[in-house]
Amino acid sequence: MPRVRRLHADDWQLLKNVRLEMLTDTPMAYVESLDAARRQTDAQWQERAVAMSGDGSMTLVADAGHDGSRFCGLMRVVLKHPQDPQKPVQAMLLSVYVAPEHRGLGLADQLLDEACAAAAGQLGAGLMELGVHEDNTRALAFYRRHGFETTGASRPYPQDTSKLELVMERSLP
């Protein structure tokens, strides 16, 4: 099983590689296009890695090899600032990816469990939210298996506004 750890700022090249892989594998799953990602400079990827490993967010990655030369999974957690101070601190799950050769082997479960634990323990969140394409039955089933429920809220899907992104959430311990 690949080792799950937090992304570090100096992982920018591995981040770039896995992001391009994500966008190639599942282009409709992400707001960014492959062409836009390819146009970014190394300096922009370095800034992105810093931002993705900074305060108020964390990115968990799965190292595929013993030498740490490839990420085979990624999940990002970002704090949302609740508009209602009576509600618990909310985190948002973004950029979920597991490489095809690691799917169905428990890596997504491990990444999600660690993302939820880190959101609660390190970021102080009491609620995790995510958005999923209405036609992505596999993802909906995966998140339901992990205690997420649809909230009834939806928004137009950024890549195809004729479709919906369903909002799901679950309480964190």
C-alpha positions in Angstrom: 0.0 0.0 0.0 1.4 3.4 -0.9 2.4 5.7 2.0 0.0 8.6 2.7 1.6 11.9 3.8 1.1 15.6 3.6 2.2 17.5 0.5 5.3 19.7 1.1 6.2 22.8 -0.8 9.3 21.1 -2.4 7.0 18.4 -3.9 6.0 20.8 -6.7 7.3 18.6 -9.5 5.4 15.6 -8.2 2.3 17.7 -7.8 2.6 18.9 -11.3 3.0 15.4 -12.6 0.0 14.0 -10.7 -2.2 17.0 -11.6 -1.5 16.5 -15.3 -2.3 12.8 -14.8 -5.5 13.7 -13.0 -6.6 16.0 -15.8 -5.7 13.5 -18.5 -7.5 10.6 -16.7 -10.7 12.4 -15.7 -11.0 15.8 -17.3 -14.6 16.4 -16.3 -13.8 15.9 -12.6 -11.9 19.1 -12.2 -12.5 22.7 -12.9 -9.1 23.3 -14.4 -8.4 22.2 -18.0 -5.4 20.1 -19.0 -4.3 22.9 -21.4 -4.4 25.5 -18.6 -2.3 23.2 -16.3 0.2 22.6 -19.0 0.7 26.3 -19.6 1.7 26.9 -16.0 5.4 27.7 -15.4 7.6 25.9 -12.9 7.4 29.0 -10.7 3.6 28.8 -10.8 3.7 25.1 -9.8 6.1 26.0 -7.0 3.7 28.7 -5.8 0.8 26.2 -6.1 2.6 23.6 -4.0 3.2 26.3 -1.3 -0.4 27.3 -1.3 -1.6 23.7 -1.2 0.6 22.9 1.9 -0.1 26.2 3.8 -2.3 27.3 6.6 -6.1 26.6 6.4 -5.6 23.8 4.0 -3.8 20.5 3.6 -3.1 18.2 0.7 -2.6 14.5 1.3 -0.7 12.5 -1.2 0.0 8.8 -1.7 3.6 8.0 -2.6 3.5 5.2 -5.1 7.2 4.1 -4.9 9.7 3.6 -2.2 11.8 6.3 -3.7 8.9 8.9 -3.6 9.2 9.5 -7.3 5.4 9.4 -8.1 2.1 10.3 -6.4 -0.7 7.8 -7.1 -3.3 9.6 -5.1 -4.3 13.0 -3.8 -7.0 14.7 -1.7 -7.1 18.3 -0.7 -8.9 19.7 2.3 -9.6 23.5 2.6 -11.3 25.3 5.5 -14.5 27.0 4.6 -15.4 30.0 6.7 -19.0 29.4 7.8 -21.3 32.3 7.5 -23.2 31.3 10.6 -21.0 31.3 13.7 -23.5 28.8 15.3 -22.4 26.2 12.8 -19.3 24.0 13.2 -16.1 24.9 11.3 -16.5 23.4 7.8 -13.9 21.8 5.6 -14.2 21.2 1.9 -12.8 18.1 0.1 -11.3 18.9 -3.3 -9.1 17.4 -6.0 -9.8 13.8 -5.2 -7.8 11.4 -7.3 -6.5 7.8 -7.2 -4.5 6.5 -10.2 -6.2 3.7 -12.1 -3.8 1.0 -11.1 -4.5 1.7 -7.4 -8.3 1.9 -7.6 -10.3 -0.7 -5.8 -7.4 -1.6 -3.5 -8.4 0.6 -0.5 -6.2 3.6 -1.2 -9.2 6.0 -1.6 -10.6 4.7 1.7 -7.2 5.4 3.4 -6.9 8.8 1.9 -10.4 9.8 2.8 -10.1 8.5 6.4 -6.9 10.4 6.9 -8.4 13.6 5.2 -11.4 13.5 7.6 -9.2 12.8 10.6 -6.8 15.6 9.7 -9.7 18.1 9.0 -11.1 17.4 12.4 -7.8 17.1 14.4 -5.5 19.5 12.7 -7.9 22.1 11.1 -10.6 21.9 13.8 -13.4 21.2 11.4 -16.7 19.6 12.6 -18.1 19.1 9.1 -16.7 18.0 5.8 -18.4 19.0 2.5 -17.8 18.0 -1.1 -19.3 18.3 -4.5 -19.9 15.4 -6.9 -21.2 15.3 -10.4 -24.8 14.0 -10.4 -23.9 11.2 -12.9 -20.9 9.9 -11.0 -22.6 7.0 -9.3 -19.4 5.4 -8.3 -18.2 8.5 -6.4 -21.7 8.9 -4.8 -21.6 5.3 -3.6 -18.1 5.7 -2.3 -18.9 8.9 -0.3 -22.1 7.4 1.0 -20.2 4.4 2.3 -18.1 6.8 4.2 -21.0 8.5 5.9 -21.6 11.4 3.5 -25.1 12.4 2.7 -26.5 14.6 0.0 -27.8 17.8 1.5 -30.4 18.6 -1.2 -28.3 21.5 -2.3 -26.8 21.6 -5.8 -25.1 24.0 -8.2 -24.4 24.0 -11.9 -21.5 21.8 -12.7 -18.6 24.1 -13.8 -17.5 22.1 -16.8 -21.1 21.5 -18.1 -23.8 23.8 -16.6 -26.5 21.6 -18.0 -25.5 19.1 -15.3 -25.5 19.5 -11.5 -22.9 19.1 -8.8 -24.5 17.6 -5.7 -23.4 18.8 -2.3 -22.6 16.1 0.2 -21.5 16.4 3.8 -20.8 14.5 6.9 -20.0 15.3 10.5 -16.5 14.8 11.7 -15.6 13.3 15.1 
